[in-house]
Amino acid sequence: MTDATEKMQPQKRGRPAIGKGTPVQVRLQPDLLAWVDAERAKVKPEPTRPEMIRHILEKVKGQK
């Protein structure tokens, strides 16, 4: 007989996958990161940094 703990799957960490996007890691200089954080502070509820960067990219994409 199997133990109940053997059947348990470890819980995944981080944000749940919502699509088939490609993860991208970006290094930002302190002045640009401070600007992103200042823009985040203007939005309620305050989004995470990745959410804010996605929002900014979608906004710029829509302008072209």
Backbone as JSON Lines, residues from 0, in Angstrom:
{"i":0,"aa":"M","n":[0.85,-1.19,0.0],"ca":[0.0,0.0,0.0],"c":[0.89,1.24,0.0]}
{"i":1,"aa":"T","n":[0.5,2.24,-0.79],"ca":[1.33,3.44,-0.88],"c":[0.95,4.42,0.22]}
{"i":2,"aa":"D","n":[1.93,5.1,0.64],"ca":[1.75,6.13,1.67],"c":[1.11,7.37,1.04]}
{"i":3,"aa":"A","n":[0.32,8.11,1.76],"ca":[-0.32,9.32,1.23],"c":[0.71,10.35,0.8]}
{"i":4,"aa":"T","n":[1.83,10.41,1.52],"ca":[2.86,11.41,1.18],"c":[3.55,11.06,-0.12]}
{"i":5,"aa":"E","n":[3.57,9.8,-0.52],"ca":[4.19,9.42,-1.78],"c":[3.38,9.92,-2.97]}
{"i":6,"aa":"K","n":[2.08,10.07,-2.8],"ca":[1.2,10.52,-3.88],"c":[1.2,12.04,-4.04]}
{"i":7,"aa":"M","n":[1.64,12.76,-3.01],"ca":[1.6,14.22,-3.04],"c":[2.65,14.76,-4.02]}
{"i":8,"aa":"Q","n":[2.25,15.74,-4.8],"ca":[3.17,16.41,-5.7],"c":[3.69,17.67,-5.02]}
{"i":9,"aa":"P","n":[4.98,17.97,-5.19],"ca":[5.48,19.22,-4.59],"c":[4.77,20.42,-5.22]}
{"i":10,"aa":"Q","n":[4.49,21.42,-4.41],"ca":[3.81,22.6,-4.9],"c":[4.77,23.43,-5.75]}
{"i":11,"aa":"K","n":[4.28,23.84,-6.92],"ca":[5.1,24.67,-7.8],"c":[5.22,26.06,-7.22]}
{"i":12,"aa":"R","n":[6.38,26.68,-7.43],"ca":[6.62,28.02,-6.92],"c":[6.43,29.04,-8.02]}
{"i":13,"aa":"G","n":[6.14,30.27,-7.61],"ca":[6.05,31.38,-8.55],"c":[4.67,31.54,-9.16]}
{"i":14,"aa":"R","n":[4.6,32.46,-10.09],"ca":[3.35,32.8,-10.75],"c":[2.88,31.65,-11.63]}
{"i":15,"aa":"P","n":[1.61,31.3,-11.59],"ca":[1.13,30.23,-12.45],"c":[1.22,30.61,-13.93]}
{"i":16,"aa":"A","n":[1.5,29.64,-14.75],"ca":[1.6,29.88,-16.19],"c":[0.25,30.26,-16.75]}
{"i":17,"aa":"I","n":[0.19,31.33,-17.53],"ca":[-1.08,31.77,-18.1],"c":[-1.06,31.75,-19.62]}
{"i":18,"aa":"G","n":[0.04,31.35,-20.19],"ca":[0.13,31.33,-21.64],"c":[1.37,30.62,-22.1]}
{"i":19,"aa":"K","n":[1.68,30.79,-23.34],"ca":[2.84,30.13,-23.9],"c":[3.94,31.13,-24.2]}
{"i":20,"aa":"G","n":[4.03,32.17,-23.38],"ca":[5.05,33.19,-23.6],"c":[6.44,32.69,-23.25]}
{"i":21,"aa":"T","n":[7.42,33.41,-23.72],"ca":[8.81,33.1,-23.46],"c":[9.3,33.96,-22.3]}
{"i":22,"aa":"P","n":[9.84,33.34,-21.25],"ca":[10.38,34.14,-20.14],"c":[11.59,34.95,-20.61]}
{"i":23,"aa":"V","n":[11.67,36.2,-20.17],"ca":[12.77,37.08,-20.53],"c":[13.27,37.75,-19.25]}
{"i":24,"aa":"Q","n":[14.57,37.64,-19.02],"ca":[15.16,38.31,-17.87],"c":[15.88,39.55,-18.36]}
{"i":25,"aa":"V","n":[15.61,40.68,-17.72],"ca":[16.18,41.96,-18.15],"c":[16.88,42.61,-16.97]}
{"i":26,"aa":"R","n":[18.06,43.14,-17.21],"ca":[18.79,43.86,-16.18],"c":[18.55,45.35,-16.39]}
{"i":27,"aa":"L","n":[18.05,46.04,-15.36],"ca":[17.75,47.47,-15.48],"c":[18.71,48.29,-14.63]}
{"i":28,"aa":"Q","n":[19.09,49.44,-15.16],"ca":[19.93,50.37,-14.42],"c":[19.09,51.01,-13.3]}
{"i":29,"aa":"P","n":[19.72,51.46,-12.24],"ca":[18.98,51.99,-11.09],"c":[18.01,53.12,-11.43]}
{"i":30,"aa":"D","n":[18.38,54.02,-12.34],"ca":[17.48,55.13,-12.68],"c":[16.23,54.64,-13.4]}
{"i":31,"aa":"L","n":[16.37,53.67,-14.29],"ca":[15.21,53.12,-15.0],"c":[14.33,52.3,-14.05]}
{"i":32,"aa":"L","n":[14.95,51.54,-13.16],"ca":[14.19,50.77,-12.19],"c":[13.42,51.69,-11.24]}
{"i":33,"aa":"A","n":[14.03,52.81,-10.86],"ca":[13.35,53.78,-10.0],"c":[12.14,54.38,-10.73]}
{"i":34,"aa":"W","n":[12.27,54.62,-12.04],"ca":[11.15,55.13,-12.82],"c":[10.01,54.12,-12.88]}
{"i":35,"aa":"V","n":[10.35,52.85,-13.13],"ca":[9.32,51.8,-13.17],"c":[8.61,51.73,-11.82]}
{"i":36,"aa":"D","n":[9.36,51.78,-10.74],"ca":[8.76,51.73,-9.41],"c":[7.87,52.95,-9.15]}
{"i":37,"aa":"A","n":[8.28,54.12,-9.63],"ca":[7.46,55.33,-9.46],"c":[6.16,55.21,-10.24]}
{"i":38,"aa":"E","n":[6.21,54.65,-11.44],"ca":[5.0,54.44,-12.24],"c":[4.09,53.4,-11.58]}
{"i":39,"aa":"R","n":[4.67,52.37,-11.0],"ca":[3.89,51.35,-10.28],"c":[3.13,51.98,-9.13]}
{"i":40,"aa":"A","n":[3.77,52.91,-8.43],"ca":[3.16,53.52,-7.26],"c":[1.93,54.35,-7.62]}
{"i":41,"aa":"K","n":[1.82,54.77,-8.89],"ca":[0.67,55.57,-9.32],"c":[-0.57,54.72,-9.58]}
{"i":42,"aa":"V","n":[-0.41,53.4,-9.66],"ca":[-1.5,52.49,-9.98],"c":[-1.97,51.79,-8.71]}
{"i":43,"aa":"K","n":[-3.3,51.75,-8.53],"ca":[-3.87,51.03,-7.38],"c":[-4.79,49.96,-7.88]}
{"i":44,"aa":"P","n":[-4.66,48.73,-7.44],"ca":[-3.62,48.22,-6.57],"c":[-2.28,48.16,-7.32]}
{"i":45,"aa":"E","n":[-1.22,48.35,-6.57],"ca":[0.11,48.43,-7.17],"c":[0.5,47.09,-7.8]}
{"i":46,"aa":"P","n":[0.81,47.1,-9.11],"ca":[1.2,45.86,-9.77],"c":[2.63,45.47,-9.4]}
{"i":47,"aa":"T","n":[2.97,44.23,-9.66],"ca":[4.35,43.79,-9.48],"c":[5.21,44.41,-10.58]}
{"i":48,"aa":"R","n":[6.5,44.35,-10.41],"ca":[7.38,44.89,-11.45],"c":[7.16,44.21,-12.8]}
{"i":49,"aa":"P","n":[7.1,42.86,-12.85],"ca":[6.86,42.23,-14.15],"c":[5.52,42.64,-14.77]}
{"i":50,"aa":"E","n":[4.48,42.74,-13.94],"ca":[3.18,43.16,-14.46],"c":[3.25,44.57,-15.03]}
{"i":51,"aa":"M","n":[3.96,45.46,-14.35],"ca":[4.07,46.84,-14.81],"c":[4.86,46.91,-16.12]}
{"i":52,"aa":"I","n":[5.93,46.15,-16.21],"ca":[6.73,46.16,-17.44],"c":[5.91,45.61,-18.6]}
{"i":53,"aa":"R","n":[5.12,44.54,-18.37],"ca":[4.24,44.02,-19.41],"c":[3.22,45.08,-19.83]}
{"i":54,"aa":"H","n":[2.66,45.8,-18.84],"ca":[1.69,46.87,-19.13],"c":[2.32,47.96,-20.0]}
{"i":55,"aa":"I","n":[3.53,48.38,-19.65],"ca":[4.22,49.43,-20.41],"c":[4.48,48.95,-21.84]}
{"i":56,"aa":"L","n":[4.92,47.71,-21.99],"ca":[5.19,47.18,-23.33],"c":[3.92,47.1,-24.17]}
{"i":57,"aa":"E","n":[2.82,46.66,-23.57],"ca":[1.55,46.6,-24.29],"c":[1.09,48.0,-24.71]}
{"i":58,"aa":"K","n":[1.3,48.97,-23.83],"ca":[0.9,50.35,-24.14],"c":[1.72,50.9,-25.31]}
{"i":59,"aa":"V","n":[3.01,50.67,-25.3],"ca":[3.88,51.13,-26.39],"c":[3.54,50.4,-27.69]}
{"i":60,"aa":"K","n":[3.28,49.12,-27.58],"ca":[2.93,48.32,-28.77],"c":[1.64,48.86,-29.42]}
{"i":61,"aa":"G","n":[0.69,49.28,-28.62],"ca":[-0.57,49.81,-29.14],"c":[-0.44,51.17,-29.8]}
{"i":62,"aa":"Q","n":[0.64,51.9,-29.52],"ca":[0.83,53.23,-30.1],"c":[1.38,53.18,-31.52]}
{"i":63,"aa":"K","n":[1.89,52.06,-31.92],"ca":[2.54,51.97,-33.24],"c":[1.63,51.42,-34.3]}
